Amino acid sequence: MRHELPRFQKVRRHFASDFINDALSGPRGACLIKLIEYDDHHYRAIFRKSYFELIDSAGMPSKSQWNTLKKKLKRRNRRVFVFRDYGSLECSEYASVGPDQVCLYLDFGFLPV
């Protein structure tokens, strides 16, 4: 079954960057590495695993941790749409890190008023 994505409102990159950077910052520091903007006005946030409190450095966030992050984003801005797809990718393309370093990603956009 294919789901249609909503139309996203074009927002200033600075607005989207501030929004996600603030959300991905915490006691362990700022975790946003890169923000990618797409033609349909949605964004992909690439960030450090250190955003999540993980049992060990090789571990990955649980589904519950991802859902908590999504809820946090919705509380910060009720117009944000968070994609179901999220996960991990190799960091070396986005940041100067050691080999085999893993980053996380989350896609989001802002719904029209």
C-alpha positions in Angstrom: 0.0 0.0 0.0 1.5 3.3 -1.1 1.0 6.4 1.1 0.9 9.9 -0.4 3.0 12.4 1.3 1.5 15.8 2.2 2.6 19.0 0.5 5.1 20.8 2.6 5.3 24.5 3.2 8.5 26.2 2.2 10.2 27.6 5.2 13.4 29.5 5.5 16.3 27.1 5.8 17.5 29.1 8.9 14.1 28.4 10.5 14.3 24.6 9.8 17.9 24.5 10.9 17.2 26.3 14.2 14.2 24.1 14.9 16.0 20.8 14.4 19.3 21.9 16.0 17.5 23.0 19.2 15.5 19.8 19.3 18.7 17.7 18.8 20.7 19.5 21.5 20.8 18.5 25.1 23.0 17.6 28.0 25.5 15.8 25.7 25.7 18.9 23.4 24.5 19.7 19.9 24.2 16.6 17.7 23.1 18.0 14.3 25.8 17.3 11.7 24.0 18.3 8.5 20.6 19.5 7.3 19.7 18.6 3.7 16.8 20.4 1.9 14.8 18.6 -0.8 12.9 20.1 -3.7 9.6 19.3 -2.1 10.6 21.4 0.9 11.2 18.6 3.3 14.5 18.2 5.2 16.8 15.4 6.3 18.6 15.9 9.6 21.8 13.9 10.0 22.9 13.7 13.5 25.2 12.0 16.0 24.1 8.9 17.9 25.1 10.7 21.1 21.7 12.4 21.0 20.2 9.2 22.4 21.3 7.6 25.7 22.5 4.2 24.4 23.6 1.2 26.5 26.8 0.9 24.5 28.4 3.0 21.8 27.7 0.3 19.2 24.0 0.1 20.1 21.2 1.7 18.2 18.2 3.6 19.5 15.1 1.7 20.3 11.8 2.3 18.6 10.6 3.9 21.8 13.5 6.4 21.7 12.7 7.3 18.1 9.0 7.7 19.0 10.0 10.0 21.9 12.0 12.1 19.6 9.1 12.4 17.1 6.8 13.4 19.9 9.3 16.0 21.1 9.4 17.5 17.6 5.6 17.6 17.4 5.4 19.4 20.8 7.9 22.0 19.6 5.9 22.8 16.4 2.5 21.2 15.8 2.9 21.8 12.0 5.9 19.5 11.7 5.4 16.2 9.8 7.9 13.5 10.7 8.4 10.7 8.2 8.0 7.1 9.3 11.4 6.3 7.8 14.4 6.9 10.0 17.6 5.1 10.7 21.3 5.0 10.4 23.9 5.7 7.7 27.6 6.0 7.3 28.9 9.4 8.7 32.0 9.8 6.6 30.2 11.5 3.7 28.8 14.2 6.1 31.4 14.7 8.8 35.1 14.1 9.4 34.9 11.1 11.6 36.6 7.8 11.9 35.9 4.9 9.5 32.8 2.9 10.2 31.3 5.7 12.3 27.5 5.6 12.2 25.2 8.6 12.1 21.4 8.7 12.3 18.9 10.5 10.1 15.3 11.7 10.4 13.2 13.4 7.7 10.7 16.1 8.4 8.8 18.9 6.8 6.3 21.6 7.8 2.6 21.3 6.9 0.9 24.4 5.4 -1.0 26.6 7.8 
